[in-house]
Amino acid sequence: MALLVSCDGSDNRHPVPYVLLSETIFLNSPSAFDLQFVGGIYSRNDWGHGGVAVYRRTNFGDANDFGAYDLRCPNHVSQSCGAAQIVEGLYAECACDGQQFLLFDGSATSGTTTWGLLPYRVQYDGASLQISNL
């Protein structure tokens, strides 16, 4: 029996805390109208840890068309300024330090973090999206 132990102190868990999320977005809803088009964004400040943004990447008809990300800045999880705001329709920007994240894939485009935005699972049935971390 082999036992592997890491002593370097590294932790591969995303710094944004786990918050149970299981929500449905109906694409024919007026509030989600923008998600019918590539580049469309739907956001909710009351979901996730710092709000959730859903971005329409492509129009191939499957769940990969969409990305869903928690808007809490990974470097400022416990600070009041740590909720990112959507800017220019393509980025989320951390109010604490101006770091930007690409809503297409959640990756950091500037700043000092090694983490991107926390992703959520997206399921798509052609009429609605199920956003969850279950």
C-alpha positions in Angstrom: 0.0 0.0 0.0 1.4 3.4 -1.0 0.7 6.6 0.8 1.3 9.9 -1.0 1.8 13.0 1.1 2.4 16.5 -0.2 4.5 18.7 2.1 4.9 21.7 -0.1 1.7 23.4 1.2 0.2 23.7 -2.2 -3.6 23.7 -2.4 -5.3 23.2 -5.7 -8.8 24.3 -4.6 -10.2 27.5 -6.1 -10.1 30.3 -3.5 -13.8 31.2 -4.0 -15.8 29.2 -1.4 -18.3 26.6 -2.5 -21.9 27.9 -2.5 -24.6 25.5 -3.6 -26.0 26.6 -6.9 -28.8 25.0 -9.0 -30.7 27.5 -11.1 -32.6 27.5 -14.4 -32.6 30.2 -17.1 -35.3 30.0 -19.8 -33.9 31.5 -23.0 -37.3 32.8 -24.1 -37.6 34.9 -20.9 -37.2 38.7 -21.6 -34.5 39.0 -19.0 -32.4 36.3 -20.8 -33.0 37.6 -24.3 -29.3 38.5 -24.9 -28.3 34.8 -24.4 -30.1 34.0 -27.7 -27.1 35.6 -29.5 -23.3 35.0 -29.5 -21.7 37.5 -27.1 -24.9 37.8 -25.0 -24.6 38.0 -21.2 -27.1 37.2 -18.4 -26.1 38.0 -14.8 -27.6 37.6 -11.4 -26.1 39.3 -8.3 -28.0 37.0 -6.0 -26.5 33.7 -7.3 -23.2 32.1 -6.2 -20.7 33.8 -4.0 -20.3 37.1 -5.8 -23.0 36.9 -8.5 -23.0 34.8 -11.6 -22.5 35.8 -15.2 -23.5 33.5 -18.1 -21.9 34.3 -21.5 -23.0 32.9 -24.9 -19.8 31.8 -26.7 -21.0 30.1 -29.8 -24.2 28.9 -31.6 -23.6 25.2 -32.1 -26.6 24.1 -30.1 -25.0 22.4 -27.1 -23.9 23.3 -23.5 -20.5 24.3 -24.7 -22.2 27.4 -26.3 -22.3 28.9 -22.8 -19.9 29.7 -20.0 -21.1 30.4 -16.4 -18.8 32.0 -13.9 -18.9 33.3 -10.3 -18.1 37.0 -10.3 -16.2 36.9 -7.0 -12.6 38.0 -7.6 -10.2 35.1 -6.6 -7.7 37.5 -5.0 -10.2 39.4 -3.0 -12.7 36.8 -1.8 -13.4 38.3 1.6 -13.2 42.0 0.7 -16.3 44.0 0.0 -14.8 45.3 -3.3 -14.2 41.7 -4.5 -17.4 41.4 -6.6 -16.4 41.9 -10.2 -18.5 44.1 -12.5 -19.2 43.4 -16.1 -17.5 45.9 -18.4 -17.4 46.3 -22.2 -19.7 43.3 -22.5 -16.8 40.9 -22.6 -15.0 41.3 -19.3 -15.6 41.1 -15.6 -13.4 43.6 -13.7 -12.5 43.4 -10.0 -13.2 46.7 -8.2 -10.3 46.1 -5.7 -7.5 46.2 -8.2 -8.9 46.5 -11.7 -7.9 42.9 -12.7 -10.0 41.8 -15.7 -11.3 38.3 -16.5 -12.6 37.2 -19.9 -16.2 36.1 -19.8 -15.6 33.7 -22.7 -13.7 31.3 -20.6 -13.2 33.0 -17.2 -9.5 33.4 -17.6 -7.6 36.3 -16.1 -6.4 38.8 -18.8 -4.5 41.2 -16.6 -3.3 41.5 -13.0 -1.5 39.2 -10.6 -3.9 36.2 -9.9 -3.1 32.7 -11.1 -6.8 31.9 -10.8 -9.6 32.6 -13.3 -13.2 33.0 -12.3 -14.9 30.0 -10.7 -16.8 28.1 -13.4 -20.2 26.5 -13.0 -21.6 23.5 -14.9 -24.0 24.4 -17.7 -26.6 22.0 -19.2 -28.6 23.1 -22.2 -31.8 21.5 -23.7 -32.4 23.9 -26.5 -34.9 26.0 -24.5 -33.3 26.4 -21.1 -30.0 26.4 -19.2 -29.4 24.6 -15.9 -26.5 26.4 -14.1 -25.1 24.4 -11.1 -22.2 23.1 -9.2 -23.8 19.8 -8.2 
